[in-house]
Amino acid sequence: MFTETLYKLDKFLIFCLLSIATLGLTVLYAAVYQGDHAIFQKQCIYWGVGLIVFFSLCFLPLRSLGLIAWPFYIVSLLCLALVPIIGDVHMGARRWLDLGVVSFQPSEMMKWALMLVLAHWFASREPNTWKNFLVAVVLCGAPAALIVIQPDLGTTLVLLFAAIVMLMIAGFAWRWFFAALAASPIIGYFLWGHLHDYQKQRVLTFIDPQSDPLGSGYHVIQSMIAIGSGGLLGKGFLEGTQVRLHFLPEQHTDFIFSVFAEEAGLLGVSILLILYAMLISRMLSIAHHAHTRFGSLLVTGISAIFMIYAFINIGMVSGILPVVGVPLPFISYGGSALLTMITALGIVMRVSIESNGVIDWQRANNPLV
């Protein structure tokens, strides 16, 4: 069984993961070259642990994930509920829980927990009923409300986008989403009144960064300068002036794409985008060929999260989207985000393995297997 599972590993998926990991560690080293080298060392450790988890999940039956779907969701929801009470504050936001040994973001857990519980719930149910629609609203709305008050608007948008994609694939009629779209101006008006001042300022800065070039628009302007100055081939490894002179904010986390664009240029950025496209298209292919509805829905939701993560991060540092705290998958520094993403990709690999006939004896026409 062990040898057969190894043989059935999706080599293309592993190639995409390791290629992006190599680029990620390289650009992270460049981002912290004149700063804290412990950041790079920690990321290497996170990658080591993550790869162990990734390959361990390749041997975990998909049935087990169905069994832990609800407990995982409930635990993640409870952790989110604890954040406003005992959570740690970093950079003005209360998003972390400190367990003494490790500090983590419950919102990172919740994204994957929600995908898991939605896939489990709709794997054997007809979605086009009011009951199931209300269940979906509650399952998505409860964590979204707890995340947005942290405040973490970026993660909230990622969560809702991925959930909507999954529900569309599950078979919800388009009229449900058109109704939600029609109500979006009212929802937007309500949300605007409850946004923090700095969040409102980010939206206004997005509309016109030059309105406050030395204040709220400074970071976006410096990021666009870094991206544009990279040219076709970039300035070279460790030669980025925006990075070396410390003009870029959060250059090892949210704005790490700007570091890469300045040093690798359009050619390097194109390679990274191609790798992302290859990774996401492979995941969608696995979802399409999955032999169970549960596996197909789960991989679709995971693919949507990766897609929106990359889109929002690259869009915000390029000035085409408002700035929100969303990391670039497998590139930005961060233990919680990296480990949860690698774990999610390990689940995708398991779905691929089971769809390739490693455990035909488990299918038995059960939509959750």
Secondary structure, 3 states (H helix, E strand, C coil): CHHHHHHCCCHHHHHHHHHHHHHHHHHHHHHCCCCCHHHHHHHHHHHHHHHHHHHHHCCCCHHHHHHHHHHHHHHHHHHHHHHHHHCEEECCEEEEEECCCCEECHHHHHHHHHHHHHHHHHCCCCCCCHHHHHHHHHHHHHHHHHHHCCCCHHHHHHHHHHHHHHHHHHCCCHHHHHHHHHHHHHHHHHHHHHCCHHHHHHHHHHHCHHHCCCCCCHHHHHHHHHHHHCCCCCCCCCCCHHHHCCCCCCCCCCCHHHHHHHHHHHHHHHHHHHHHHHHHHHHHHHHHHCCCHHHHHHHHHHHHHHHHHHHHHHHHHCCCCCCCCCCCCCCCCCHHHHHHHHHHHHHHHHHHHHHCCCCHHHCCCCCCC
